Amino acid sequence: MKFRFKATHIVLAMLCAMYFITYVDRVNIGTAASEIQKELSLTNTQLGLVFSAFAYPYLLFQIIGGWVGDHFGPRKTLLWCSMIWAAATIATGFVTGIVSLFIARVALGFGEGATFPTATRAMQYWTPSDKRGFAQGLTHAFARLGNAATPPLIALLIAWVTWRGSFVALGFVSLVWGIAWAWYFRNEPREHAGMTEAELASLPPRPTGPRPQVPWSPLLRRMWPVTLTYFCYGWSLWLYLNWLPLFFKNNFGLDIKKSALFASAVFFAGVVGDSMGGILSDRILKRTGRIRFARLSVIVAGFAGALASLLPILFIHDITVVALCLSSGFFFAELVIGPIWSVPMDIAPRYSGTASGIMNSGSALAAIVSPIVAGFVIDATGNWYLPFLMSMGLLTLGGFSAFMMHPEQPFDEIAVGVPIGKAVAAE
């Protein structure tokens, strides 16, 4: 029997590639930071401000971008987004000071702001319902693979073409992805020439009738606990993404190549965590049929494991032990990703792009606050461990706030008056 790639698998692979590329483009500045800081004469506080620049439009476009993805469809939205973030990445290679660097990073956040909510919208109708956790875990695993690959990749590119040339080269890769996406993807699976009837039968049905208006107020009330939980996760994520290469370089006196390798090793642990979190959540759901238990059990375990992993670095400062603890902490934190990105699809399948945008605004807000606070604390105290201590407090809050989420109660049922308590009691 001749093997063929299914269209659904190719679409998922293209989304994995997008997650990989977008994370390379957003975290490359962390590895290049020492060179940028030296050439542009930036303090750690100024560098933290530059790190946060990406997140201002990224926060704004989580909800707006989710609506755009719902309204115009993933095909056009992701094409436009890729062109913008590619141009911003290329422009970073031509900055002359903190102002132009800040503007380039703002433009990058503008381009990438709608990507993840829109990708969730694409997965909504291109992924079987019982594979949502796997799909979200896999795509985010590729995001973390981008994290892991970026430090050594950027260090190598800097050696070859300088830090400026590295941004230009990566921007052209983004342009190629956007063109390929627009050529292959279709908003409606039935319109794709490569789809078979068997594949179509495995996908969730599309709603019929006119496009529903987003019920903003009820949806925000349902999603705020998810957003808070994701903010707590995002605080640690952005601390890792922005400051980890500099943490190893400055705290242990490593050169850029060695610090990049240590950071890369930590980020690889996140790749495993992303993949496992989605798979575990889906398996628990398949065995128990309890959506809330399947999502929350993995999410809470992730927060608890990340907290326990980071505690030793407050007392033991050996580089090997610290690297292992940070790797374990990142692994457990990334277990959260697969199940929590499934929650918007569980709660509000008809508004999954908007709902996931609301949730991801929590991480976007953390991306603004976390790097600025970390940079200020490091400049004020000279202590590179204090930001991780603050992260532990947010991990604790995230573990508790997760219990306020109710993915077992679909939003459409809430909208017609089915109380949450009834569904909780049934579970």
C-alpha positions, -999 to 999 in steps of 0.1 A, spaced: 0 0 0 14 34 -10 20 58 18 6 93 16 8 123 39 -27 133 51 -36 169 45 -45 172 82 -10 161 91 6 186 67 -14 214 81 -3 205 116 33 203 104 30 237 89 16 251 122 45 234 140 69 252 117 52 285 124 54 280 161 91 272 157 99 302 136 79 327 156 97 317 188 131 319 171 122 354 160 110 365 194 137 350 216 167 355 193 173 389 210 180 371 243 211 354 228 222 385 209 216 407 239 252 408 251 264 420 217 235 444 213 240 457 248 277 463 242 273 480 208 243 502 218 255 508 255 223 496 272 218 490 309 200 458 321 170 480 329 170 494 293 175 459 280 145 447 300 125 476 284 135 464 250 126 428 259 92 440 269 86 461 237 74 429 219 47 424 244 28 457 242 12 451 208 13 414 214 -10 419 244 -33 442 224 -36 418 195 -44 387 216 -81 396 217 -82 417 186 -61 392 167 -83 363 179 -113 382 165 -95 389 132 -87 351 129 -123 343 136 -136 369 111 -111 367 82 -100 331 86 -66 316 94 -54 316 58 -53 354 53 -46 363 89 -15 342 92 -2 354 58 -5 390 69 10 383 102 40 365 87 48 393 64 47 418 93 69 398 117 93 390 89 98 427 80 102 435 117 129 408 122 148 421 92 145 457 104 161 447 137 193 442 118 194 478 109 187 495 142 209 524 154 199 528 190 174 520 218 146 539 201 148 521 167 154 488 185 123 493 206 102 502 176 114 471 157 104 449 186 70 466 189 65 458 152 74 422 158 48 419 185 23 435 162 30 408 136 30 379 160 1 390 182 -26 372 163 -7 341 154 -14 317 183 -51 325 187 -55 322 149 -36 289 149 -60 276 175 -88 286 152 -72 266 124 -68 236 147 -104 239 157 -116 225 124 -85 207 112 -80 185 143 -102 157 157 -118 167 191 -99 139 210 -66 151 196 -67 187 207 -44 183 236 -19 164 215 -20 191 187 -16 220 211 12 201 230 30 193 197 28 228 182 40 243 215 67 217 217 80 231 184 79 266 200 101 253 227 123 236 201 127 270 186 137 282 221 163 255 224 177 259 189 179 297 190 209 302 214 234 280 195 219 291 161 222 328 169 257 323 184 267 306 151 251 332 129 268 360 149 301 344 143 294 342 106 274 373 97 274 394 130 243 399 152 227 422 126 230 397 98 215 370 120 182 390 122 181 396 84 186 359 76 159 348 100 134 373 86 137 358 51 128 324 65 96 339 79 87 353 44 91 318 29 68 302 55 40 328 49 40 322 12 39 284 16 10 287 41 -12 308 18 -5 284 -10 -14 252 8 -39 260 36 -77 264 32 -100 277 59 -126 250 51 -111 215 51 -137 204 25 -123 229 0 -88 213 2 -81 191 -28 -60 167 -6 -87 158 19 -103 124 18 -138 115 30 -123 95 59 -103 125 71 -133 148 68 -154 123 88 -128 124 117 -131 162 120 -156 181 142 -186 195 123 -186 231 113 -215 252 127 -242 261 103 -260 294 99 -247 330 101 -214 338 119 -223 343 156 -215 376 173 -190 373 201 -207 376 235 -178 395 250 -190 401 286 -201 364 293 -170 351 275 -146 373 295 -163 361 327 -157 325 318 -121 330 306 -107 353 333 -95 324 356 -78 308 326 -62 341 318 -49 346 354 -35 310 354 -18 316 321 -3 349 334 13 330 362 28 306 338 38 334 314 58 352 341 82 323 344 82 316 307 94 352 298 119 352 325 135 321 310 132 333 274 146 367 278 172 364 306 185 328 306 214 333 282 225 364 301 220 346 334 245 319 325 269 344 309 270 370 336 263 349 367 289 322 359 313 342 337 307 322 305 313 333 269 284 337 245 289 302 230 290 283 263 261 304 278 241 296 246 247 259 250 236 259 287 204 279 278 197 255 249 199 225 272 174 240 295 150 249 267 152 213 253 136 201 285 106 223 276 102 205 243 96 172 262 73 189 286 51 204 259 47 171 241 40 151 273 15 175 288 -8 173 258 -5 135 255 -11 130 292 -42 152 292 -57 135 262 -51 100 277 -66 109 310 -96 123 291 -100 91 271 -98 69 301 -120 89 325 -142 110 302 -138 139 327 -126 170 309 -119 191 340 -99 163 357 -79 157 325 -69 193 321 -65 204 357 -45 173 369 -17 180 344 -18 218 348 -16 217 386 11 190 385 31 213 362 29 243 384 38 222 415 67 205 398 81 237 385 80 253 419 97 223 436 124 222 409 134 259 413 137 258 451 172 243 453 188 271 432 182 295 461 207 275 482 230 256 458 249 277 432 269 251 414 264 256 376 256 220 369 230 218 397 215 251 387 212 240 351 195 207 361 171 225 384 162 251 357 158 223 331 134 204 355 115 236 363 111 244 326 100 208 318 72 209 345 61 244 335 57 233 299 35 204 310 9 232 314 8 241 277 -11 213 260 -40 211 284 -44 249 290 -44 257 253 -71 230 249 -93 248 275 -105 276 252 -116 250 226 -133 230 254 -151 260 268 -160 280 237 -156 260 205 -176 285 184 -153 314 196 -121 295 200 -99 321 183 -113 349 205 -113 328 237 -77 317 232 -67 353 225 -83 363 259 -63 335 276 -30 344 259 -34 380 269 -23 368 303 10 356 290 14 388 269 9 409 300 35 389 318 58 394 289 56 432 296 60 431 333 84 402 339 114 413 319 112 449 331 110 438 368 138 413 363 161 439 347 154 465 374 159 440 402 192 428 387 205 464 382 194 474 418 208 443 436 232 426 413 215 393 423 205 372 393 186 347 415 159 371 429 139 371 397 135 333 400 124 338 436 96 361 424 87 335 397 82 309 424 55 331 440 37 333 407 39 295 402 22 290 435 -6 314 426 -10 297 392 -14 263 408 -43 276 430 -60 297 403 -62 267 380 -90 253 403 -113 282 392 -113 270 356 -143 249 343 -135 234 309 -161 207 315 -189 233 310 -191 245 274 -197 282 270 -227 277 247 -245 259 276 -236 286 300 -250 312 276 -284 295 277 -284 292 315 -269 259 326 -251 266 359 -215 256 364 -223 239 397 -245 214 380 -217 203 357 -192 202 386 -216 180 406 -221 157 376 -183 153 373 
